[in-house]
Amino acid sequence: MRAPDRADHWDPRDPAVQDDQLAAYDRMRQRCPVAHSDYLQWSLFRHADVMQVLHDPDHFGNAVSAHVSIPNGMDPPEHTPWRALVEAYFLPERLAAFEPRARAIAREQVQALPAGELEWMDGFAHETAVRLLCAYMEWGEELHQPLRDWMRRSQAATLAGDRSALVAVAFEFDGHIRRQLDLRRGDGEPRDDLTGRLMRETIAGRPITDEEIVSILRNWTVGELATLASCLGILPYYLAQHAPLQRQLRDEPQLLRAAIDEILRIHPPLIANRRIVRQPACVAGRDFAPGERLTLMWASANRDDTVFGDPDECRLDRDPSLNLLYGAGVHVCPGAELSRLQLRVVMEELLAGTRWLAPVAGRQPVNAHYPGSGYSQLPLAVER
């Protein structure tokens, strides 16, 4: 394998990259579509290269962590039964039953919005994401404030690049999950809610362990909470900046599903995902040996001009199979339709419950830092 040379190197933690991640990744895709860093190892920036990896689990695996990660940290055939278990919790009938509750939450949150300027992430996005998550998981309202506080600590640790703090907030979230398990065991037979049903699941004829339950719920909830909140900042701000599209969607809300996916292609809520090389492989003319680490840069691949033309052009007629918002291949996000439902319902209620959304003159949002996307602070003006 050819060792990385100077032209291959980049630093994803460089302040110039963090200030505007999307622009930096666009430059990297043009200059060096396969690049090396000590932090991310080999990063892939082009859509075709990312798609090659996603559709070849024999050569590129998901078992990248020493920690249990079910099912997204597994490879076939181990992955297959766990994936089937997880998918049963996102069936269409379950989502349809949840939609009225999601809509009630969204409507309450929109009705509580003050007219005028507000800090959107803290004043709407984070709390809405927490409430939707807890409602789907059937967790009590007593978790709302702890999870909001957890999101603030997680964001602060990410912005500071503090690894010890990031480890601490990860353990803290696991503690919230374990308390949910203990609460249900205290009831005797676990109650018939989502978490209680998961506690009664079996795999290969045996009950699943607490470690496995915590891993499954962590993967559902940590990722869902962060990305949902990120999306609930990206989408309103995009419409605030693009008045013709905002006006069109207010008049034609049936276009929201396509518009949401397209806006989140332009400004992805997820930056990257990891893979490990399982067998000798070649990507973009570079040979990789087993054990080497790859980082798939979603936020670049979904803006590849060879696939999408002008990456900033918002088109509602694109081929949805090209959009990597929810991944592709055997590890495509099992909760994709839940996310689409939540985002559609919130945006429907937001557009129906306001007259206009606008940027705040003289105040710019603060971009989130890797591994986050979207905004850490977002001033937005709401006309009721």
N, C-alpha and C positions, 0 to 999 in steps of 0.2 A: 504494500500500500504506500502511495506517495504521501510523505509527511506534509503538513500544512506549511506553506511558505508565507512570506510577509503579506502578500496580496490577499491571502485567505483570511486574515485575522480581522476581527472586529470586537468591539467592547459594548455589549448590550446595556451596561450600566453607566456608560458615558452620559453626562448631563445633557449633551446635545441630542442623544437618542431619546432620553426620557422626557425631554421637553415636548417632543412631538414624535411619538413612536411611529405613527403611520407614515409620515414623510420619510423618516429614517429607514424604515423597512422598504419603502418604494425605491429609495436610492440603492439599498443593498441588492434588491432583486435585479436591478439593471447592471450594477457594477460587479457583483460577486454572488451569484445565486446559491452557492454552497460555501458557507463561511464558517470559520472556527473561532471559538472563544473558550477561555478557561471556565467560564460560568455556564454556558449552554452546550459546550462541546460543538458538534457539527449542526449548523442551522440550515434548513432548506427553505428557500423563499419563493420558489416558483410553483404555480398551480400543478403543472404536470408532474413535477418531482414529488410533491406532497401526495398527489393521487396515486402515484406508483407505490409509495410506501403503504398508504391506507389499504390498498387492495391486494397486498402481498403479506399476510400475517405469517406465512411460512418463513420468510426472510427477515421480517421486521416485527418484533414482539412488543407487547405492552408491559411485560413484567420488569419494570424499570426501578422499582422501589423495594427496599428490604422489608417494608411494612406491608401488612395484609391490605390489599386493595381489591374489593370485589364489586363488580366483575371486571372493571376496566383495567385492572392491573394484572389480568390473566390472559393467557393465550389458549387457543384451541389445542386439544379437545377439552382441557379443564374448564375453559371459559364457557363452553356451550350450555351445560345444565344450569350454571349460575345465571347466565344471561336469560334463559327461559324463565327462571324463577323471578327475576327482576321485572321482566316485561309484563308479567301478569298483573303488576301494580299500576300499569299505565294503559290498560285496555280502554277502547273507546267508550264503553258503557260507564266505566269509572270516571272518565273525564267529563262525560255528559252530565253525570250526577253532581259533579263538583262545580260545574259552570255557574249555577245560580248563586252559590255561596261566594265564588270568586267575584261575581258581578256585584253582589251586595257590599263586599269589602271595598271594591274599586269605587263604587258610588259614594260610600261613606267617606273615603279618603278624599275624593274630589270635592264633595260638599264641604269638607272641613278646610279646604284651601282658602287662605285669605286673598283678597284682591290686592293687586300691586306686586311689589318686588319681594322675593323670598329666596332663601338659600335652598335650592330644590332638592339636593341629595339628602340633606338632613331633614328637610321639612316635608318631603313626600316620598322619595324613591326608597330610602332605607326602610321606613316604617311600613310602606305598602308591601315591599318584598317580604319582610318578616311576617306580616299578617297573612299573606297568601301562603307562604311556606307552612306556617303553623296550622292553617286551616286544612291544607291538603294532607299533612301528616297527622291531623287530628290531635295536635298538642294544645294544651291549655293556654289561655291568655297570660298566665303567670310567666310564661317564657318570653313574652314580647320584649319587655325591657331588658332582661339579661342578654337576649340575642342582639338587640340594638347596641347595647354597650359592647358586646363582643365584636360586632362589625367595626365599631370605632377603634377598638384596640388593634384589631387585625389590620385595619387600614394604616394606623399610625406605625405599626411594626414594619409594614411593607414599605411605606414612604421612607422610613429610617434605614431600611436594609438591615434590620436587626434580627439576625438568625435565631438567637436565643429567645427573643420575644415572640417570633413566629412559631417556634416550637411550643412555647408556653401557651399561646392562644389555641394551637391545635389540640393540646391536651385539655384545655378548658372546654372546647367544644365537645370532645369525647365525653367529658364529665356530664355535660347537659344530656347527652344521649343515654348514658348509663343511668342517670336519675330517672329518665322516662321508663327504662326497663324495670328498675327497682319499684317505681310507682305501680306499674302494672302487676308485678309479682305480689306486691302488698295487697292487691285486690283478690288474691287467690288465683283462680284461673284467669290468665291475661284477658282483658276485655276485648270485645270484638271491634276494635278499630284497626287502622293500618299497622301501627306498631305492634299491637297485640297479635294480629294475624301473622306478621313476620316472625314473631317469637315462636310460633307453632310450626314453622316451616321445617321441612326435612330436605336433605340432599343426599343422594346415593343411599337412601334408607336410614339415615341417622339424623337426629335433631341438629340444627345448626347451632353453633356456639355463640356465646355473647360476643367474642371477638369478631366473629363473622357478621353478626347483626350490627355491631357498631360500625364495622367497615362499610357495610351496605348503606346504612343510614348516613354515615359521614359523606359518602360519595354523592348521595342524593341531595343532601341538605347544604353542605358547605359550598359546593359548586353552584347549586341552584340559588342560594342566597346571594352570593357575590355577583353572579352573572345577571340575575333578574334585576337586582338593584342597578347594575351598570346599564342594562338595557333601558330601564325606566328613567335614566338620565339622558342617554344618547338619543332616544326617539323624540321626546318633547323638544329637546334643544335643536335637533335637526329641523323639525317643523317650524320652530321659532325663527330659524335662519332662512327657511325656504318657504316664503309666504304663498306662492302659487300652489305648491303641493299641500300645504296646510289647508288652504281654501278648498282644493279638490277633495281631500279626504273628509272634510266637514260635510261637503255636499254628497260624497259617494263613499260612505264608510265601508261598503262591501269590498273596496279596494285595499282595505287595511292589511289583510294577511300578506298580500304580495308586497305592499309598501314596507311593512315591517321587516320582512326578510331582506329586501333590497337595501334599506337604510342600514341594517346590521351587517350587510356585506360590505358596504362602503366604510362603515366605522364598526369593526367587529368588537363584540364585548369580551371575547376570549382571544388572548394574544397567541398562545402556543400550547403544544402538547408534546409529550416525549415518546420516543421509541428506542428499542435496543436492537442491534443487529444480531440475528439468530444464526444466520448462515452467510458465507461470503456473498457479497452483493455489489452491484454497481448502480449508482444513481448519478445522473447528469455527467457521465464520463469519469466519475471518481469511484475507486474501489474501496469498499468498506469491509473490515474484518469482524468476525463475531465478537461481541462484547462492546463494540463502539456505540456511543450514544448519539442519537439524532434528536433535534428539536424541530418540530413541524410548525412553521410560522403561519398559523391561520391568518393572522392580520396582514400578511403579505400575499399569500396565495389567493385570497379572496379579492385582491385588488390587482391581480395580474392582467396587464393590458393586452397580452396576447390572447387572453380568454374573454375579457370583459370590455375591451376597448378602453375608453376613458374611464378609469376606475371610479371617478367621482360623479359620473353621470348616473342619475337615478332613473332607471327604466323598470317599469312594472311588467314588462313582457319577457323577461329573461327566462332562460331554461333553468328551472329550479334544481335540476340534477347537478349543475355546475357550482352551486352555492355550497360552500363548506361550513356554513354557519353551525351546523350540528354534526359535522364530520361526515364520514363515509366509510363503507366497508363494514366488517363484522363488529366494529366498535362504535358505529354511529350512535348518537345519543339516544338512549331508550326513552328519555323524558322529553323528546323534542316536541311532541304534540301537546304535552302539558304546558311547556313554555310558550308555545304559539297561542294556546288558549288564554293563558294569563295575560300575555302582552296585548293580544287583540282586545280582550275585555277591558283592560285598564285604559287602553287608548280610545276605545269606543266611548267609555264613560268620561274620559278627560275631554274629548272633543265635544261631546254632547253637553257637558256641564260647565263649559267655559265659552267665552266669546272669542278670545284670541290669546295666543302665547307669543311672547316676543323676547328677544335678548334685552339685557339691561344696558343702557347706554353707558359707556365708559368703564364697564366692568367685564372682564374676561373670565371664563371658567378656568379652573386649575386642572390640568390633565392628570389622570391617574398614572402611576408608575408601574413598570413591570413587576409582577406578573398580571397586574390589574389593567383594565382598559376603561374607557369612558372618562368620567370626571370625579375628582375627589371633592371639588367644590364647584357649584354651578348656580350662578345668579340667574333668575328667570323672572320675567314679569307676566302676571296672569290678569287678564281682563275678564271679569265675571259677567 
